C-alpha cells in the first residue's frame, strides 16, 4: 500500500497525523516492530516521526543472523510489471 499526501497539502501535518494514527492504533498494540519503505529524501521526515533506519538482517533462534531480501507481490490483475 502506498500513502502519499497531495503536494498542495504537504507541510500541513497530515503525514505526521496519519503516522501517529497508524502507530497508536489498538490493533497494532502487540507489534514489536512496524516497518516501512521510503525514498531516501523522506528519511528525515520519518526519523522525526520516530522511525529509524535498520539493517535488513533477522536474528535467528539459534543466535545467528541472516540477511533479508525486500520482496513484493504483484497480483495477476495488476498493470505493474515486476522488476
Rosetta silent file (secondary structure, phi, psi, omega in degrees, C-alpha in Angstrom):
SEQUENCE: XXXXXXXXXXXXXXXXXXXXXXXXXXXXXXXXXXXXXXXXXXXXXXXXXXXXXXXXXXXXXXXXXXXXXXXXXXXXXXXXXXX
SCORE:     score description
SCORE:     0.000 S_00000001
   1 L     0.000  136.692  174.650    0.000    0.000    0.000 S_00000001
   2 L  -111.377  137.061  175.125    1.253    3.467   -0.793 S_00000001
   3 L  -126.187  121.454 -176.600    0.113    6.522    1.125 S_00000001
   4 L  -133.539  131.974  175.303    1.063    9.882   -0.303 S_00000001
   5 L   -83.595  131.352  179.894   -0.020   13.343    0.789 S_00000001
   6 L   -57.622  139.952 -175.876   -1.004   15.513   -2.189 S_00000001
   7 H   -48.409  -46.255 -178.738    1.624   18.142   -2.978 S_00000001
   8 H   -64.078  -19.340 -177.831   -0.575   21.161   -2.142 S_00000001
   9 H  -100.331   -3.656  179.492   -1.264   19.714    1.343 S_00000001
  10 L   -66.215  139.731 -177.090    2.332   18.795    2.227 S_00000001
  11 L    94.083   -6.043  178.785    3.553   20.710    5.239 S_00000001
  12 L   -87.062   -2.993 -179.843    0.070   20.789    6.805 S_00000001
  13 L    89.490    4.291 -178.398    0.922   17.961    9.225 S_00000001
  14 H   -64.694  -42.540  179.867   -1.306   15.383    7.504 S_00000001
  15 H   -62.894  -43.502  178.828    1.508   12.839    7.061 S_00000001
  16 H   -64.479  -42.483  178.042    2.560   13.151   10.691 S_00000001
  17 H   -62.977  -41.262  179.483   -1.077   12.824   11.827 S_00000001
  18 H   -63.794  -46.316  178.507   -1.545    9.747    9.659 S_00000001
  19 H   -62.035  -40.827  178.268    1.600    8.064   11.016 S_00000001
  20 H   -62.156  -41.924  178.874    0.551    8.836   14.594 S_00000001
  21 H   -63.540  -37.894 -179.412   -2.867    7.279   13.937 S_00000001
  22 H   -69.123  -53.899 -174.082   -1.217    4.170   12.496 S_00000001
  23 H   -68.959  -21.068  179.532    1.409    3.575   15.196 S_00000001
  24 L  -100.007    3.433 -178.262   -1.082    4.230   18.016 S_00000001
  25 L   -65.611  133.404 -177.946   -3.905    2.104   16.569 S_00000001
  26 H   -56.990  -32.106  179.766   -5.102   -0.505   19.100 S_00000001
  27 H   -66.314  -17.621 -178.996   -4.946   -3.312   16.508 S_00000001
  28 H  -104.755    5.995 -174.387   -1.179   -2.773   16.274 S_00000001
  29 L   -59.783  -29.046 -177.342   -0.523   -2.578   20.022 S_00000001
  30 L   -89.636   -3.006  179.067    1.068   -6.050   20.137 S_00000001
  31 L   -71.155  137.190  174.727    3.515   -5.426   17.288 S_00000001
  32 L   -83.483  -35.131 -176.467    7.169   -5.310   18.256 S_00000001
  33 L  -142.061  139.108  173.024    8.243   -3.607   15.017 S_00000001
  34 L  -121.515  124.436 -177.549    6.463   -1.724   12.257 S_00000001
  35 L  -112.696  158.679  172.945    8.464   -1.227    9.073 S_00000001
  36 L  -147.203  160.842  174.437    8.043    0.931    6.016 S_00000001
  37 L  -111.708  135.994  179.248    9.897    1.589    2.797 S_00000001
  38 L  -143.872  163.705  174.153   10.555    5.163    1.764 S_00000001
  39 L   -71.756  151.637 -177.693   12.580    7.214   -0.673 S_00000001
  40 H   -53.289  -40.465 -177.677   15.948    8.430    0.607 S_00000001
  41 H   -66.416  -16.352 -179.534   14.774   12.046    0.637 S_00000001
  42 H   -96.361   -2.615 -178.746   11.975   11.227    3.083 S_00000001
  43 H   -55.181  -46.593 -179.590   14.210    9.588    5.710 S_00000001
  44 H   -59.402  -38.494  178.128   14.477   12.789    7.832 S_00000001
  45 H   -60.853  -49.047 -178.462   10.677   13.130    7.909 S_00000001
  46 H   -67.797  -34.059  175.382   10.195    9.540    9.080 S_00000001
  47 H   -63.017  -40.923  177.357   13.025    9.882   11.606 S_00000001
  48 H   -63.281  -23.216  179.379   11.241   12.944   13.020 S_00000001
  49 L   -92.168    4.715  175.223    8.145   10.724   13.351 S_00000001
  50 L   102.749   -2.845  177.409   10.051    8.144   15.420 S_00000001
  51 L   -83.098  157.932  177.225   11.177    5.681   12.758 S_00000001
  52 L  -137.797  152.293  175.771   14.829    4.696   12.437 S_00000001
  53 L   -63.535  149.563  177.023   16.944    3.120    9.733 S_00000001
  54 L  -144.793  154.505  175.479   17.534   -0.585   10.166 S_00000001
  55 L   -79.384  151.291  177.448   19.570   -3.264    8.523 S_00000001
  56 L   -86.636   62.642 -178.329   17.739   -5.936    6.588 S_00000001
  57 E  -128.056  134.408  176.789   19.025   -8.588    8.970 S_00000001
  58 E  -108.023  138.359  173.921   16.973  -11.052   11.009 S_00000001
  59 E   -83.939  129.941 -177.641   18.168  -12.607   14.233 S_00000001
  60 L   -92.467  153.189 -179.057   17.690  -16.377   14.102 S_00000001
  61 L   -55.950  -29.003 -178.650   16.526  -18.525   17.028 S_00000001
  62 L   -82.561    4.235  178.419   19.922  -20.287   17.116 S_00000001
  63 L    97.457   -9.285  178.610   21.649  -16.956   17.718 S_00000001
  64 L   -82.106 -177.459  177.355   22.810  -16.389   14.140 S_00000001
  65 E  -131.798  154.111  178.236   21.793  -13.675   11.715 S_00000001
  66 E  -141.025  134.093  175.938   20.554  -13.774    8.161 S_00000001
  67 E   -68.797  139.032  177.743   20.325  -11.011    5.569 S_00000001
  68 L  -101.060  155.123  179.430   16.790  -10.354    4.390 S_00000001
  69 L  -117.226  119.166  177.300   15.734   -9.543    0.844 S_00000001
  70 L   -65.788  133.835 -178.721   12.939   -6.999    0.334 S_00000001
  71 L  -138.354  164.648  176.112   10.274   -8.519   -1.913 S_00000001
  72 L  -143.772  157.561  176.040    6.796   -7.682   -3.133 S_00000001
  73 L  -109.972  128.170  175.717    3.834   -9.495   -4.580 S_00000001
  74 L  -113.909  112.226 -176.322    2.209   -8.068   -7.690 S_00000001
  75 L   -62.706  160.396 -177.439   -1.193   -9.662   -8.228 S_00000001
  76 L   -64.956  -20.622 -179.834   -2.265  -11.040  -11.599 S_00000001
  77 L   -85.302   -7.685 -174.298   -4.760   -8.200  -12.036 S_00000001
  78 L   -77.434  146.681  173.977   -2.085   -5.517  -11.667 S_00000001
  79 L   -88.220   -4.269 -177.740   -0.793   -3.429  -14.564 S_00000001
  80 L   -78.218  130.558  175.725    2.556   -3.078  -12.773 S_00000001
  81 L   -83.339  137.776  177.094    5.431   -5.016  -14.295 S_00000001
  82 L   -80.086  147.475 -178.088    7.628   -6.850  -11.832 S_00000001
  83 L   -91.505    0.000    0.000   11.326   -5.994  -11.875 S_00000001
